[in-house]
Amino acid sequence: MLPGRGRSGHKAGHRRVPRALAIPVTRLIGTRTAWTAVGDGEFFCPGCGGDRNYQRLTGRRRLALAGVPVLPRGETGPVVECAACRHHYGTDVLDHPTTVRFAAMLRDAVHTVALAVLAAGGSSSRTSLETAAVAVRAAGFDDCTEGQLAALVEALEADTGRVYGRACGPGLAIELHEALDPLAPHLAPAGRESIFLQGARIALADGPDTPAERDVLATVGAALMLPTEDVTRLLESARTPS
């Protein structure tokens, strides 16, 4: 037998640690979260890249020993869990519209801008009505006609007492902001400029833009969060034949 070693071959004075006691403490002690669903719906999942169902969850954390919850550690969440990928997101993800909602917002925005520009002075021009109808159909109102737009503008005038050729009054400005304010944060700069340019082309379809049309377009630009210099630049580019 070698000096300093016992019969088992280990150095004298050292004891073998039982296998059960060699498990890391971090595997014995941890935190478990019990999730409870408090709501559901449909959202745009950034992980999946499309519309998905979700559950809104709140959680209660507990200290766990060997996987068994023993002591409460407070609440956590709420979070949003995608029903498809199961990833958790902050509740601010619900601020992003679904693709269906986004398409409807974009369609309504273009329609509102077209009516506002026409009401400022272009509703009696066939070329302006044709340009507006093309833009509105492209945005999603497939059956929109020049006659329908003209009738809508006349109805707006009769309902509000608005007179063609006047500057953008409070009522019209409110309508534009209601349609554009929720949409603008979700549009890329090119998308904001595209909506503005559609309005500018409607205003210019029957000739040079009028002060009333410029006033409406300035309101459109502000609602789309376009800087004043960009509004001026875009309007100049629309005036210049390509």
Accessible surface in RSA format (square Angstrom, percent):
REM  Atomic radii and reference values for relative SASA: ProtOr
REM  Chains: A
REM  Algorithm: Lee & Richards
REM  Probe-radius: 1.40
REM  Slices: 20
REM RES _ NUM      All-atoms   Total-Side   Main-Chain    Non-polar    All polar
REM                ABS   REL    ABS   REL    ABS   REL    ABS   REL    ABS   REL
RES MET A   1   178.63  92.5  91.46  60.5  87.18 207.6 102.61  87.2  76.02 100.7
RES LEU A   2   122.05  68.0 116.67  83.5   5.38  13.5 116.95  82.1   5.10  13.7
RES PRO A   3   125.24  91.3  98.72  90.0  26.52  96.4 109.45  90.4  15.79  98.1
RES GLY A   4    53.91  66.5   0.00   N/A  53.91  66.5  37.34 102.5  16.57  37.1
RES ARG A   5    89.62  37.6  81.13  41.4   8.48  20.2  13.08  17.9  76.54  46.4
RES GLY A   6    33.79  41.7   0.00   N/A  33.79  41.7  30.94  84.9   2.85   6.4
RES ARG A   7   231.66  97.3 193.09  98.4  38.57  91.8  74.10 101.3 157.57  95.5
RES SER A   8    88.38  74.7  51.20  68.3  37.18  85.6  48.19 102.6  40.18  56.3
RES GLY A   9    38.82  47.9   0.00   N/A  38.82  47.9  28.27  77.6  10.55  23.6
RES HIS A  10    80.33  43.9  76.03  52.8   4.31  11.0  44.65  46.0  35.68  41.5
RES LYS A  11   127.54  62.2 122.32  75.0   5.23  12.4  65.51  59.0  62.04  66.1
RES ALA A  12    72.39  66.6  47.81  73.8  24.58  55.9  55.60  78.3  16.79  44.5
RES GLY A  13    84.63 104.4   0.00   N/A  84.63 104.4  42.73 117.3  41.90  93.8
RES HIS A  14   132.50  72.4 114.60  79.7  17.90  45.8  67.50  69.6  64.99  75.6
RES ARG A  15   223.04  93.6 195.34  99.6  27.70  66.0  77.82 106.4 145.22  88.0
RES ARG A  16   186.23  78.2 158.91  81.0  27.32  65.1  50.19  68.6 136.04  82.5
RES VAL A  17   103.40  68.0  79.41  71.9  23.99  57.8  80.92  70.3  22.48  61.0
RES PRO A  18    77.79  56.7  65.69  59.9  12.10  44.0  77.74  64.2   0.05   0.3
RES ARG A  19   216.40  90.9 201.12 102.5  15.28  36.4  83.22 113.7 133.18  80.7
RES ALA A  20    75.42  69.3  59.09  91.2  16.33  37.1  64.39  90.7  11.04  29.2
RES LEU A  21   132.71  73.9 106.90  76.5  25.80  64.9 110.41  77.5  22.30  60.0
RES ALA A  22    68.72  63.2  39.69  61.3  29.03  66.0  48.07  67.7  20.65  54.7
RES ILE A  23    72.01  41.0  62.43  46.5   9.58  23.1  64.84  46.7   7.17  19.5
RES PRO A  24    69.39  50.6  58.14  53.0  11.25  40.9  69.39  57.3   0.00   0.0
RES VAL A  25    99.03  65.2  94.85  85.9   4.18  10.1  94.85  82.4   4.18  11.3
RES THR A  26   117.85  83.8  97.22  98.6  20.63  49.2  84.37 113.3  33.48  50.6
RES ARG A  27   181.91  76.4 151.55  77.3  30.36  72.3  45.75  62.5 136.16  82.5
RES LEU A  28    75.26  41.9  73.46  52.6   1.80   4.5  74.20  52.1   1.06   2.9
RES ILE A  29    78.13  44.5  68.56  51.1   9.58  23.1  69.45  50.0   8.68  23.6
RES GLY A  30    33.71  41.6   0.00   N/A  33.71  41.6  31.56  86.6   2.15   4.8
RES THR A  31    74.73  53.1  43.00  43.6  31.72  75.6  23.57  31.7  51.16  77.3
RES ARG A  32   126.05  52.9 123.70  63.1   2.35   5.6  35.19  48.1  90.86  55.1
RES THR A  33    49.98  35.5  22.98  23.3  27.00  64.3   8.33  11.2  41.65  63.0
RES ALA A  34    66.53  61.2  56.52  87.2  10.01  22.8  63.75  89.8   2.78   7.4
RES TRP A  35    96.18  38.6  63.29  30.6  32.90  77.2  49.99  26.7  46.19  74.9
RES THR A  36    83.19  59.2  79.53  80.6   3.66   8.7  53.35  71.7  29.84  45.1
RES ALA A  37    53.05  48.8  27.24  42.0  25.81  58.7  27.37  38.5  25.68  68.0
RES VAL A  38    84.03  55.3  44.84  40.6  39.19  94.4  55.12  47.9  28.90  78.4
RES GLY A  39    32.25  39.8   0.00   N/A  32.25  39.8  28.64  78.6   3.62   8.1
RES ASP A  40   110.16  77.2  87.42  87.0  22.74  53.8  12.88  30.3  97.28  97.0
RES GLY A  41    29.97  37.0   0.00   N/A  29.97  37.0  27.42  75.2   2.55   5.7
RES GLU A  42   101.24  58.1  78.44  59.3  22.80  54.3  19.75  38.2  81.50  66.5
RES PHE A  43     2.80   1.4   1.53   0.9   1.27   3.3   2.80   1.7   0.00   0.0
RES PHE A  44    44.44  22.2  43.98  27.2   0.47   1.2  43.98  26.7   0.47   1.3
RES CYS A  45     0.00   0.0   0.00   0.0   0.00   0.0   0.00   0.0   0.00   0.0
RES PRO A  46    73.72  53.7  46.42  42.3  27.29  99.2  49.15  40.6  24.57 152.7
RES GLY A  47    52.86  65.2   0.00   N/A  52.86  65.2  20.67  56.7  32.19  72.1
RES CYS A  48    44.22  33.4  10.31  11.5  33.91  79.7  10.11  25.6  34.10  36.8
RES GLY A  49    52.66  64.9   0.00   N/A  52.66  64.9  23.25  63.8  29.41  65.9
RES GLY A  50    11.98  14.8   0.00   N/A  11.98  14.8  11.98  32.9   0.00   0.0
RES ASP A  51    30.26  21.2  15.33  15.3  14.93  35.3  12.63  29.7  17.63  17.6
RES ARG A  52    84.87  35.6  80.89  41.2   3.98   9.5  19.88  27.2  64.99  39.4
RES ASN A  53    97.53  67.3  92.93  89.8   4.60  11.1  16.29  39.2  81.24  78.5
RES TYR A  54    30.15  14.1  27.68  15.8   2.47   6.4   1.96   1.5  28.19  34.8
RES GLN A  55    75.59  42.3  75.50  55.2   0.08   0.2  16.56  35.2  59.03  44.8
RES ARG A  56    81.22  34.1  81.22  41.4   0.00   0.0  18.16  24.8  63.06  38.2
RES LEU A  57     9.47   5.3   9.47   6.8   0.00   0.0   9.47   6.7   0.00   0.0
RES THR A  58    51.34  36.5  50.41  51.1   0.93   2.2  37.52  50.4  13.81  20.9
RES GLY A  59     2.26   2.8   0.00   N/A   2.26   2.8   1.09   3.0   1.16   2.6
RES ARG A  60   151.37  63.6 150.61  76.8   0.75   1.8  48.33  66.0 103.04  62.4
RES ARG A  61    98.36  41.3  97.19  49.5   1.17   2.8  11.61  15.9  86.75  52.6
RES ARG A  62    99.26  41.7  99.26  50.6   0.00   0.0  15.28  20.9  83.98  50.9
RES LEU A  63    37.52  20.9  37.52  26.8   0.00   0.0  37.52  26.4   0.00   0.0
RES ALA A  64     3.44   3.2   3.16   4.9   0.28   0.6   3.16   4.4   0.28   0.8
RES LEU A  65    83.34  46.4  80.82  57.8   2.53   6.3  80.82  56.8   2.53   6.8
RES ALA A  66    71.84  66.1  44.12  68.1  27.72  63.1  51.22  72.1  20.62  54.6
RES GLY A  67    31.51  38.9   0.00   N/A  31.51  38.9  15.06  41.3  16.46  36.9
RES VAL A  68    92.17  60.7  91.58  82.9   0.59   1.4  92.17  80.1   0.00   0.0
RES PRO A  69    66.37  48.4  49.61  45.2  16.76  60.9  49.61  41.0  16.76 104.2
RES VAL A  70    63.74  41.9  39.19  35.5  24.55  59.2  44.39  38.6  19.35  52.5
RES LEU A  71   101.03  56.3 101.03  72.3   0.00   0.0 101.03  71.0   0.00   0.0
RES PRO A  72    94.04  68.5  78.01  71.1  16.03  58.3  78.01  64.4  16.03  99.6
RES ARG A  73   130.12  54.6 112.16  57.2  17.97  42.8  28.13  38.4 101.99  61.8
RES GLY A  74    41.75  51.5   0.00   N/A  41.75  51.5  36.48 100.1   5.28  11.8
RES GLU A  75   120.55  69.2  95.58  72.3  24.98  59.5  33.23  64.3  87.32  71.3
RES THR A  76    44.61  31.7  33.49  33.9  11.13  26.5  12.64  17.0  31.97  48.3
RES GLY A  77    41.40  51.1   0.00   N/A  41.40  51.1   6.86  18.8  34.55  77.4
RES PRO A  78    57.42  41.9  48.03  43.8   9.39  34.1  48.03  39.7   9.39  58.4
RES VAL A  79    25.72  16.9  25.72  23.3   0.00   0.0  25.72  22.4   0.00   0.0
RES VAL A  80     0.00   0.0   0.00   0.0   0.00   0.0   0.00   0.0   0.00   0.0
RES GLU A  81    28.75  16.5  28.09  21.3   0.66   1.6   0.05   0.1  28.70  23.4
RES CYS A  82     0.00   0.0   0.00   0.0   0.00   0.0   0.00   0.0   0.00   0.0
RES ALA A  83    46.89  43.1  31.88  49.2  15.01  34.1  33.64  47.4  13.24  35.1
RES ALA A  84    64.02  58.9  28.01  43.2  36.01  81.9  37.30  52.5  26.72  70.8
RES CYS A  85    42.00  31.8  19.48  21.7  22.52  52.9  29.23  74.1  12.77  13.8
RES ARG A  86   149.65  62.8 137.97  70.3  11.68  27.8  52.50  71.7  97.15  58.9
RES HIS A  87   107.31  58.6 103.63  72.0   3.68   9.4  69.06  71.2  38.25  44.5
RES HIS A  88    74.50  40.7  47.06  32.7  27.44  70.2  32.14  33.1  42.36  49.3
RES TYR A  89    42.99  20.1  35.84  20.4   7.15  18.6  42.30  31.8   0.69   0.8
RES GLY A  90    42.40  52.3   0.00   N/A  42.40  52.3  27.73  76.1  14.68  32.9
RES THR A  91    44.51  31.7  36.74  37.2   7.77  18.5   5.26   7.1  39.24  59.3
RES ASP A  92   103.04  72.2  89.82  89.4  13.23  31.3  37.14  87.4  65.90  65.7
RES VAL A  93    22.66  14.9  14.86  13.5   7.80  18.8  22.66  19.7   0.00   0.0
RES LEU A  94    54.68  30.5  30.82  22.0  23.87  60.0  31.44  22.1  23.24  62.5
RES ASP A  95   106.43  74.6  87.35  86.9  19.08  45.1  33.03  77.7  73.40  73.2
RES HIS A  96    77.97  42.6  73.66  51.2   4.30  11.0  51.87  53.5  26.09  30.4
RES PRO A  97    14.93  10.9   5.42   4.9   9.50  34.5  14.32  11.8   0.60   3.7
RES THR A  98    20.07  14.3  19.17  19.4   0.90   2.2  13.71  18.4   6.37   9.6
RES THR A  99    70.03  49.8  63.27  64.1   6.76  16.1  52.63  70.7  17.40  26.3
RES VAL A 100   111.45  73.3 105.00  95.1   6.45  15.5 109.49  95.1   1.95   5.3
RES ARG A 101   129.39  54.3 126.05  64.3   3.35   8.0  44.27  60.5  85.12  51.6
RES PHE A 102    54.39  27.2  54.39  33.7   0.00   0.0  54.39  33.0   0.00   0.0
RES ALA A 103    56.47  51.9  50.58  78.0   5.89  13.4  54.07  76.2   2.40   6.3
RES ALA A 104    21.62  19.9  20.09  31.0   1.52   3.5  21.04  29.6   0.58   1.5
RES MET A 105    17.67   9.1  14.39   9.5   3.28   7.8  14.07  12.0   3.60   4.8
RES LEU A 106    54.69  30.5  54.69  39.1   0.00   0.0  54.69  38.4   0.00   0.0
RES ARG A 107    75.71  31.8  75.71  38.6   0.00   0.0   2.87   3.9  72.85  44.1
RES ASP A 108    56.93  39.9  55.52  55.3   1.41   3.3  22.10  52.0  34.83  34.7
RES ALA A 109     0.00   0.0   0.00   0.0   0.00   0.0   0.00   0.0   0.00   0.0
RES VAL A 110     6.10   4.0   5.30   4.8   0.81   1.9   5.67   4.9   0.44   1.2
RES HIS A 111    36.59  20.0  36.59  25.4   0.00   0.0  16.95  17.5  19.65  22.9
RES THR A 112    26.25  18.7  24.95  25.3   1.30   3.1   9.45  12.7  16.80  25.4
RES VAL A 113     2.59   1.7   2.59   2.3   0.00   0.0   2.59   2.3   0.00   0.0
RES ALA A 114     0.41   0.4   0.25   0.4   0.17   0.4   0.25   0.3   0.17   0.4
RES LEU A 115    19.26  10.7  19.23  13.8   0.03   0.1  19.26  13.5   0.00   0.0
RES ALA A 116     0.64   0.6   0.00   0.0   0.64   1.5   0.34   0.5   0.30   0.8
RES VAL A 117     0.49   0.3   0.49   0.4   0.00   0.0   0.49   0.4   0.00   0.0
RES LEU A 118     0.02   0.0   0.00   0.0   0.02   0.1   0.02   0.0   0.00   0.0
RES ALA A 119     3.19   2.9   1.75   2.7   1.44   3.3   2.12   3.0   1.07   2.8
RES ALA A 120     2.57   2.4   0.00   0.0   2.57   5.8   2.09   2.9   0.48   1.3
RES GLY A 121    30.97  38.2   0.00   N/A  30.97  38.2  10.62  29.2  20.35  45.6
RES GLY A 122     1.18   1.4   0.00   N/A   1.18   1.4   1.18   3.2   0.00   0.0
RES SER A 123    10.63   9.0   5.95   7.9   4.68  10.8   2.79   5.9   7.84  11.0
RES SER A 124   109.11  92.2  70.11  93.6  39.00  89.8  52.32 111.4  56.79  79.6
RES SER A 125    21.98  18.6  13.74  18.3   8.24  19.0  18.10  38.5   3.88   5.4
RES ARG A 126   166.25  69.8 158.25  80.7   8.00  19.0  61.87  84.6 104.38  63.3
RES THR A 127    67.83  48.2  66.33  67.2   1.50   3.6  64.48  86.6   3.34   5.1
RES SER A 128     0.03   0.0   0.03   0.0   0.00   0.0   0.00   0.0   0.03   0.0
RES LEU A 129    19.73  11.0  19.73  14.1   0.00   0.0  19.73  13.9   0.00   0.0
RES GLU A 130    63.67  36.6  63.48  48.0   0.20   0.5  17.47  33.8  46.21  37.7
RES THR A 131    43.96  31.3  37.48  38.0   6.48  15.4  26.91  36.1  17.05  25.8
RES ALA A 132     0.00   0.0   0.00   0.0   0.00   0.0   0.00   0.0   0.00   0.0
RES ALA A 133     0.00   0.0   0.00   0.0   0.00   0.0   0.00   0.0   0.00   0.0
RES VAL A 134    89.15  58.7  87.29  79.0   1.86   4.5  87.97  76.4   1.18   3.2
RES ALA A 135    11.74  10.8   6.81  10.5   4.92  11.2  11.40  16.1   0.33   0.9
RES VAL A 136     0.00   0.0   0.00   0.0   0.00   0.0   0.00   0.0   0.00   0.0
RES ARG A 137    81.82  34.4  75.43  38.5   6.38  15.2  28.17  38.5  53.65  32.5
RES ALA A 138    90.35  83.1  46.35  71.5  44.00 100.1  59.43  83.7  30.92  81.9
RES ALA A 139    23.56  21.7   2.32   3.6  21.24  48.3  11.32  15.9  12.24  32.4
RES GLY A 140    38.17  47.1   0.00   N/A  38.17  47.1  21.26  58.3  16.91  37.9
RES PHE A 141    68.64  34.3  65.03  40.3   3.62   9.4  68.64  41.6   0.00   0.0
RES ASP A 142   109.81  76.9  91.07  90.6  18.74  44.3  30.14  70.9  79.67  79.5
RES ASP A 143   121.16  84.9 109.30 108.8  11.86  28.0  39.45  92.9  81.71  81.5
RES CYS A 144    10.74   8.1   5.99   6.7   4.75  11.2   5.74  14.5   5.00   5.4
RES THR A 145    59.63  42.4  59.60  60.4   0.04   0.1  53.74  72.2   5.90   8.9
RES GLU A 146    42.97  24.7  42.85  32.4   0.11   0.3   9.02  17.4  33.95  27.7
RES GLY A 147    49.40  60.9   0.00   N/A  49.40  60.9  38.84 106.6  10.56  23.7
RES GLN A 148    93.99  52.6  87.95  64.3   6.04  14.4  38.10  81.1  55.89  42.4
RES LEU A 149     0.31   0.2   0.31   0.2   0.00   0.0   0.31   0.2   0.00   0.0
RES ALA A 150    22.33  20.5  22.00  33.9   0.34   0.8  22.17  31.2   0.16   0.4
RES ALA A 151    58.25  53.6  50.80  78.4   7.45  16.9  53.58  75.5   4.67  12.4
RES LEU A 152    74.97  41.8  74.07  53.0   0.90   2.3  74.56  52.4   0.41   1.1
RES VAL A 153     0.73   0.5   0.25   0.2   0.48   1.2   0.25   0.2   0.48   1.3
RES GLU A 154   104.88  60.2 101.12  76.5   3.76   9.0  28.31  54.8  76.58  62.5
RES ALA A 155    57.31  52.7  46.13  71.2  11.17  25.4  54.17  76.3   3.13   8.3
RES LEU A 156    42.17  23.5  41.55  29.7   0.62   1.6  42.07  29.5   0.10   0.3
RES GLU A 157    54.25  31.1  52.20  39.5   2.05   4.9  13.24  25.6  41.01  33.5
RES ALA A 158    90.04  82.8  51.12  78.9  38.92  88.5  62.90  88.6  27.13  71.9
RES ASP A 159   122.31  85.7  88.46  88.1  33.84  80.0  25.09  59.0  97.22  97.0
RES THR A 160    70.21  49.9  32.13  32.6  38.07  90.7  41.12  55.2  29.09  44.0
RES GLY A 161    58.35  72.0   0.00   N/A  58.35  72.0  35.93  98.6  22.42  50.2
RES ARG A 162    42.97  18.0  33.13  16.9   9.84  23.4  31.49  43.0  11.47   7.0
RES VAL A 163    72.46  47.7  70.15  63.5   2.31   5.6  70.15  61.0   2.31   6.3
RES TYR A 164    74.01  34.6  59.18  33.7  14.84  38.6  58.46  43.9  15.55  19.2
RES GLY A 165    44.74  55.2   0.00   N/A  44.74  55.2  23.06  63.3  21.68  48.6
RES ARG A 166   154.14  64.7 147.23  75.1   6.90  16.4  43.45  59.4 110.69  67.1
RES ALA A 167    67.71  62.3  49.75  76.8  17.96  40.9  49.75  70.1  17.96  47.6
RES CYS A 168    20.65  15.6   0.48   0.5  20.17  47.4   0.86   2.2  19.79  21.3
RES GLY A 169    28.87  35.6   0.00   N/A  28.87  35.6  25.89  71.1   2.98   6.7
RES PRO A 170   112.42  81.9 103.90  94.7   8.52  31.0 111.66  92.2   0.76   4.7
RES GLY A 171    40.19  49.6   0.00   N/A  40.19  49.6  32.02  87.9   8.18  18.3
RES LEU A 172     7.89   4.4   6.69   4.8   1.21   3.0   6.69   4.7   1.21   3.2
RES ALA A 173    23.58  21.7  23.58  36.4   0.01   0.0  23.58  33.2   0.00   0.0
RES ILE A 174    98.91  56.3  96.34  71.8   2.56   6.2  98.84  71.2   0.06   0.2
RES GLU A 175    58.19  33.4  54.49  41.2   3.70   8.8  29.69  57.4  28.50  23.3
RES LEU A 176     0.00   0.0   0.00   0.0   0.00   0.0   0.00   0.0   0.00   0.0
RES HIS A 177    63.38  34.6  63.17  43.9   0.22   0.6  43.50  44.8  19.89  23.1
RES GLU A 178   122.36  70.2 102.14  77.3  20.22  48.1  46.40  89.7  75.96  62.0
RES ALA A 179    21.01  19.3   6.62  10.2  14.38  32.7  16.12  22.7   4.88  12.9
RES LEU A 180     0.00   0.0   0.00   0.0   0.00   0.0   0.00   0.0   0.00   0.0
RES ASP A 181    68.49  48.0  58.25  58.0  10.24  24.2  27.69  65.2  40.79  40.7
RES PRO A 182    66.95  48.8  53.23  48.5  13.72  49.9  64.18  53.0   2.77  17.2
RES LEU A 183     0.00   0.0   0.00   0.0   0.00   0.0   0.00   0.0   0.00   0.0
RES ALA A 184     0.48   0.4   0.48   0.7   0.00   0.0   0.48   0.7   0.00   0.0
RES PRO A 185    80.43  58.6  53.02  48.3  27.41  99.6  54.84  45.3  25.60 159.1
RES HIS A 186    60.67  33.2  32.71  22.7  27.96  71.5  21.50  22.2  39.18  45.6
RES LEU A 187    17.50   9.7  10.86   7.8   6.63  16.7  12.82   9.0   4.68  12.6
RES ALA A 188    66.11  60.8  51.63  79.7  14.48  32.9  58.61  82.5   7.50  19.9
RES PRO A 189    91.36  66.6  91.07  83.0   0.30   1.1  91.36  75.4   0.00   0.0
RES ALA A 190    75.50  69.4  64.24  99.1  11.26  25.6  68.40  96.3   7.10  18.8
RES GLY A 191    22.78  28.1   0.00   N/A  22.78  28.1  20.13  55.3   2.65   5.9
RES ARG A 192    44.05  18.5  44.05  22.5   0.00   0.0   0.14   0.2  43.91  26.6
RES GLU A 193    39.73  22.8  39.73  30.1   0.00   0.0   3.37   6.5  36.36  29.7
RES SER A 194    51.54  43.5  47.63  63.6   3.90   9.0  25.31  53.9  26.23  36.7
RES ILE A 195     3.48   2.0   3.31   2.5   0.16   0.4   3.31   2.4   0.16   0.4
RES PHE A 196     0.00   0.0   0.00   0.0   0.00   0.0   0.00   0.0   0.00   0.0
RES LEU A 197    30.25  16.8  30.25  21.6   0.00   0.0  30.25  21.2   0.00   0.0
RES GLN A 198    40.63  22.7  38.46  28.1   2.17   5.2  18.56  39.5  22.06  16.7
RES GLY A 199     0.05   0.1   0.00   N/A   0.05   0.1   0.01   0.0   0.05   0.1
RES ALA A 200     0.00   0.0   0.00   0.0   0.00   0.0   0.00   0.0   0.00   0.0
RES ARG A 201   124.01  52.1 119.02  60.7   4.99  11.9  46.81  64.0  77.21  46.8
RES ILE A 202     2.62   1.5   2.15   1.6   0.47   1.1   2.15   1.6   0.47   1.3
RES ALA A 203     0.23   0.2   0.00   0.0   0.23   0.5   0.23   0.3   0.00   0.0
RES LEU A 204    33.07  18.4  19.02  13.6  14.05  35.3  19.21  13.5  13.86  37.3
RES ALA A 205    35.80  32.9   4.62   7.1  31.19  70.9  16.13  22.7  19.67  52.1
RES ASP A 206    65.77  46.1  29.10  29.0  36.67  86.7  17.39  40.9  48.38  48.2
RES GLY A 207    27.60  34.0   0.00   N/A  27.60  34.0  25.42  69.8   2.18   4.9
RES PRO A 208   123.17  89.8 107.40  97.9  15.77  57.3 112.70  93.0  10.47  65.1
RES ASP A 209    12.91   9.0   4.28   4.3   8.63  20.4   0.00   0.0  12.91  12.9
RES THR A 210    57.12  40.6  55.29  56.1   1.83   4.4  56.74  76.2   0.37   0.6
RES PRO A 211    97.90  71.3  91.12  83.1   6.77  24.6  92.73  76.6   5.17  32.1
RES ALA A 212     6.62   6.1   2.93   4.5   3.69   8.4   4.78   6.7   1.84   4.9
RES GLU A 213     2.91   1.7   2.91   2.2   0.00   0.0   0.00   0.0   2.91   2.4
RES ARG A 214    93.97  39.5  89.43  45.6   4.54  10.8  28.36  38.8  65.61  39.8
RES ASP A 215    53.88  37.7  48.22  48.0   5.66  13.4  11.81  27.8  42.07  42.0
RES VAL A 216     0.35   0.2   0.35   0.3   0.00   0.0   0.35   0.3   0.00   0.0
RES LEU A 217     0.82   0.5   0.82   0.6   0.00   0.0   0.82   0.6   0.00   0.0
RES ALA A 218    52.10  47.9  44.69  69.0   7.40  16.8  46.06  64.9   6.03  16.0
RES THR A 219    23.43  16.7  18.57  18.8   4.86  11.6   8.94  12.0  14.49  21.9
RES VAL A 220     0.00   0.0   0.00   0.0   0.00   0.0   0.00   0.0   0.00   0.0
RES GLY A 221     0.00   0.0   0.00   N/A   0.00   0.0   0.00   0.0   0.00   0.0
RES ALA A 222    65.23  60.0  43.30  66.8  21.93  49.9  50.25  70.8  14.98  39.7
RES ALA A 223     2.65   2.4   0.00   0.0   2.65   6.0   1.51   2.1   1.13   3.0
RES LEU A 224     0.00   0.0   0.00   0.0   0.00   0.0   0.00   0.0   0.00   0.0
RES MET A 225    96.40  49.9  74.30  49.2  22.10  52.6  47.33  40.2  49.08  65.0
RES LEU A 226    15.23   8.5   6.17   4.4   9.06  22.8   6.17   4.3   9.06  24.4
RES PRO A 227    62.62  45.6  50.77  46.3  11.84  43.0  62.62  51.7   0.00   0.0
RES THR A 228   109.21  77.7 102.75 104.2   6.46  15.4  68.18  91.6  41.03  62.0
RES GLU A 229   120.96  69.4 110.44  83.6  10.52  25.0  61.46 118.9  59.50  48.6
RES ASP A 230    34.58  24.2  34.58  34.4   0.00   0.0   0.00   0.0  34.58  34.5
RES VAL A 231    19.31  12.7  19.31  17.5   0.00   0.0  19.31  16.8   0.00   0.0
RES THR A 232    77.66  55.2  74.04  75.1   3.62   8.6  57.36  77.0  20.30  30.7
RES ARG A 233   118.71  49.8 110.71  56.4   8.00  19.1  73.22 100.1  45.49  27.6
RES LEU A 234     5.28   2.9   5.28   3.8   0.00   0.0   5.28   3.7   0.00   0.0
RES LEU A 235    14.12   7.9  14.12  10.1   0.00   0.0  14.12   9.9   0.00   0.0
RES GLU A 236    85.50  49.1  85.02  64.3   0.48   1.1  35.98  69.6  49.52  40.4
RES SER A 237    60.59  51.2  41.75  55.7  18.84  43.4  44.91  95.6  15.68  22.0
RES ALA A 238    26.77  24.6   0.00   0.0  26.77  60.9   8.07  11.4  18.70  49.5
RES ARG A 239    85.82  36.0  61.41  31.3  24.41  58.1  35.85  49.0  49.97  30.3
RES THR A 240    89.42  63.6  79.14  80.2  10.28  24.5  58.76  78.9  30.66  46.4
RES PRO A 241   122.87  89.5  95.75  87.3  27.12  98.6 107.28  88.6  15.59  96.9
RES SER A 242   163.28 138.0  86.02 114.8  77.27 178.0  85.65 182.4  77.63 108.8
END  Absolute sums over single chains surface
CHAIN  1 A    14354.6      11201.5       3153.1       8285.4       6069.2
END  Absolute sums over all chains
TOTAL         14354.6      11201.5       3153.1       8285.4       6069.2
